Amino acid sequence: MDYKNVVIIGTSHIASESLREIKKTFESFKPEVVAVELDIKRLHALNSKQPQKMSFSAVRRIGFKGFLFAVLGRYAQQKLGSAVGVSPGSEMKLAVDLAYKNGAVVALIDQDIEITLKRFSKALTWRERFRFFADILKSVFRRKKAVSDLGLKGKTFDLSKVPEDELVRKLIRQFKRRYPNIYKVLVDDRNKVMASNIVRLMHDFPDKRVLVVVGAGHEFDLLNLVKKKYNRVDVVKPKPSHISV
């Protein structure tokens, strides 16, 4: 079976550029199926008009480390989002809203967030905890050294834009090297789940145009996984291509 109607967009969850790219792709590509890096819980949270707070009762289900990671991660994204005037996850919500508006099928392709957080609690080792705090201290007190270690000296960051592909790949490699267990849970395992779900969509909707919206840090590996799982497919990306975490 030949299948050439798949477009993958890598986004930044707080970048206004991602919103523009999604609108542009809907206008030009006119997707009939829209797959997003969400599960049902996160979709409900994005659509809720009430501020989402994680209850301490969740600790029993996902573990304390997963709970703490979720709380700190949400806080960090909200702070960064407020700095650029874009709510975290706005690009995913926009993709879903445009899909409904245009009569497209919406597919939630990510792993259940509670499964991810529970595995995170189990995977976080003492070594990676120490490295995490060491990296925080180094970034605060030895910022030039931290930037130099990543090979990012002289780089500037515009939060309103999706990072360049080269920069994203460099950050992902560094993350994988220093936090291999966390990388497996947060990136690698989820990529496998999402790739399987994308391939299933390609089989279920063989004649439909499929738009996939994921964070930039997932895009390259996800693209390769889809090709391996469905090796007769030509998977294309819009130009210029973007990748995000």
MARDRENZA-456752 format. One line per 2 residues: for each residue x, y, z of C-alpha. Coordinates in nm, 2 decimals. Layout:
<pts>
X:Y:Z | ... $
</pts>
This chain:
<pts>
0.00:0.00:0.00 | 0.14:0.34:-0.10 $
0.07:0.63:0.14 | 0.21:0.97:0.08 $
-0.04:1.19:0.26 | 0.13:1.23:0.60 $
0.27:1.56:0.73 | 0.45:1.59:1.06 $
0.49:1.93:1.23 | 0.73:1.97:1.52 $
0.62:2.25:1.75 | 0.72:2.44:2.06 $
0.44:2.44:2.32 | 0.47:2.81:2.40 $
0.58:2.95:2.06 | 0.35:3.18:1.86 $
0.54:3.06:1.55 | 0.39:2.71:1.60 $
0.04:2.86:1.59 | 0.11:3.03:1.26 $
0.26:2.71:1.12 | -0.04:2.50:1.21 $
-0.28:2.76:1.06 | -0.08:2.77:0.74 $
-0.06:2.39:0.71 | -0.44:2.36:0.76 $
-0.49:2.61:0.47 | -0.25:2.44:0.23 $
-0.27:2.07:0.33 | -0.63:2.05:0.43 $
-0.59:1.75:0.66 | -0.87:1.50:0.70 $
-0.72:1.33:1.01 | -0.53:1.53:1.28 $
-0.31:1.34:1.52 | -0.19:1.53:1.82 $
0.06:1.46:2.11 | -0.22:1.43:2.37 $
-0.41:1.18:2.57 | -0.77:1.22:2.68 $
-0.67:1.37:3.02 | -0.46:1.64:2.87 $
-0.72:1.72:2.61 | -0.98:1.77:2.88 $
-0.73:1.99:3.08 | -0.67:2.21:2.77 $
-1.04:2.25:2.71 | -1.12:2.32:3.07 $
-1.19:2.69:3.16 | -1.09:2.62:3.52 $
-0.72:2.62:3.63 | -0.59:2.27:3.64 $
-0.43:2.16:3.97 | -0.29:1.83:4.06 $
-0.42:1.68:4.38 | -0.20:1.51:4.63 $
-0.42:1.20:4.59 | -0.24:1.15:4.25 $
0.08:1.06:4.44 | -0.07:0.71:4.51 $
-0.12:0.65:4.14 | 0.19:0.80:3.98 $
0.44:0.82:4.27 | 0.59:1.12:4.44 $
0.87:1.18:4.19 | 0.62:1.18:3.90 $
0.39:1.41:4.09 | 0.67:1.66:4.17 $
0.79:1.65:3.81 | 0.44:1.72:3.68 $
0.39:2.01:3.92 | 0.73:2.17:3.85 $
0.70:2.11:3.48 | 0.36:2.28:3.46 $
0.48:2.57:3.67 | 0.79:2.62:3.44 $
0.58:2.61:3.13 | 0.33:2.85:3.26 $
0.60:3.10:3.36 | 0.76:3.08:3.02 $
0.43:3.09:2.85 | 0.33:3.41:3.04 $
0.66:3.57:2.93 | 0.56:3.53:2.56 $
0.19:3.56:2.59 | 0.11:3.20:2.48 $
-0.05:2.94:2.70 | 0.13:2.61:2.71 $
-0.03:2.36:2.48 | -0.20:2.63:2.27 $
-0.07:2.48:1.95 | -0.23:2.14:2.03 $
-0.56:2.30:2.12 | -0.55:2.50:1.80 $
-0.49:2.19:1.59 | -0.79:2.01:1.76 $
-1.02:2.31:1.73 | -0.93:2.35:1.36 $
-0.99:1.98:1.30 | -1.34:2.00:1.45 $
-1.41:2.32:1.26 | -1.31:2.16:0.93 $
-1.47:1.82:0.99 | -1.15:1.63:1.03 $
-1.10:1.32:1.25 | -0.91:1.39:1.58 $
-0.67:1.12:1.70 | -0.50:1.13:2.04 $
-0.18:0.94:1.98 | 0.02:0.99:2.30 $
0.05:0.76:2.60 | -0.17:0.81:2.90 $
0.00:1.08:3.11 | -0.04:0.88:3.44 $
0.14:0.59:3.28 | 0.43:0.82:3.18 $
0.45:0.98:3.53 | 0.43:0.65:3.71 $
0.71:0.51:3.50 | 0.91:0.84:3.56 $
0.88:0.78:3.94 | 1.03:0.43:3.90 $
1.29:0.53:3.65 | 1.45:0.83:3.82 $
1.78:0.70:3.98 | 1.98:0.87:4.25 $
2.26:0.94:4.00 | 2.02:1.12:3.77 $
1.88:1.31:4.07 | 2.23:1.43:4.17 $
2.30:1.53:3.81 | 1.97:1.72:3.79 $
2.06:1.93:4.09 | 2.42:1.97:3.98 $
2.30:2.10:3.64 | 2.07:2.35:3.81 $
2.35:2.48:4.02 | 2.59:2.50:3.73 $
2.33:2.69:3.52 | 2.29:2.94:3.81 $
2.65:2.99:3.92 | 2.84:2.88:3.62 $
2.62:2.98:3.33 | 2.90:3.03:3.08 $
3.03:2.68:3.16 | 2.68:2.53:3.12 $
2.63:2.70:2.78 | 2.98:2.60:2.67 $
2.92:2.23:2.76 | 2.62:2.23:2.52 $
2.81:2.40:2.25 | 2.57:2.69:2.26 $
2.80:2.98:2.33 | 2.69:3.29:2.14 $
2.34:3.15:2.09 | 2.03:3.35:2.16 $
1.69:3.20:2.24 | 1.36:3.34:2.11 $
1.08:3.17:2.31 | 0.83:3.28:2.05 $
0.99:3.07:1.78 | 1.05:2.70:1.74 $
1.42:2.62:1.80 | 1.63:2.53:1.50 $
1.66:2.16:1.41 | 2.03:2.14:1.49 $
1.98:2.30:1.83 | 1.70:2.06:1.92 $
1.90:1.76:1.82 | 2.20:1.88:2.02 $
1.98:1.93:2.33 | 1.82:1.59:2.29 $
2.16:1.42:2.26 | 2.28:1.60:2.58 $
1.96:1.50:2.76 | 1.99:1.14:2.66 $
2.35:1.12:2.76 | 2.30:1.27:3.11 $
1.96:1.13:3.19 | 1.93:0.80:3.00 $
1.65:0.66:3.22 | 1.44:0.97:3.21 $
1.50:1.00:2.83 | 1.37:0.65:2.78 $
1.05:0.72:2.98 | 0.97:1.08:2.85 $
1.09:1.05:2.49 | 1.18:0.70:2.36 $
0.89:0.50:2.51 | 0.64:0.76:2.41 $
0.78:0.79:2.05 | 0.72:0.41:2.01 $
0.36:0.45:2.13 | 0.30:0.75:1.90 $
0.46:0.58:1.60 | 0.24:0.27:1.64 $
-0.07:0.49:1.66 | 0.03:0.69:1.35 $
0.09:0.37:1.15 | -0.25:0.24:1.27 $
-0.41:0.56:1.14 | -0.24:0.52:0.81 $
-0.39:0.17:0.78 | -0.73:0.28:0.90 $
-0.75:0.59:0.67 | -0.54:0.49:0.37 $
-0.68:0.76:0.14 | -0.69:1.04:0.39 $
-0.45:1.33:0.44 | -0.30:1.30:0.80 $
-0.15:1.59:0.99 | 0.06:1.49:1.29 $
0.14:1.76:1.55 | 0.41:1.67:1.81 $
0.67:1.85:2.01 | 0.99:1.92:1.82 $
1.20:1.68:2.04 | 0.99:1.39:1.91 $
0.99:1.47:1.54 | 1.31:1.31:1.40 $
1.29:0.98:1.59 | 0.92:0.96:1.54 $
0.97:1.01:1.16 | 1.23:0.73:1.15 $
1.01:0.49:1.36 | 0.71:0.54:1.14 $
0.92:0.47:0.83 | 1.05:0.15:0.99 $
0.70:0.04:1.09 | 0.56:0.13:0.76 $
0.86:0.11:0.52 | 0.66:0.17:0.20 $
0.55:0.51:0.31 | 0.68:0.84:0.19 $
0.65:1.07:0.49 | 0.68:1.44:0.41 $
0.72:1.75:0.62 | 0.63:2.11:0.54 $
0.90:2.36:0.45 | 1.06:2.51:0.64 $
1.05:2.21:0.88 | 1.03:2.26:1.25 $
1.11:2.04:1.55 | 1.02:2.09:1.92 $
1.02:1.95:2.27 $
</pts>
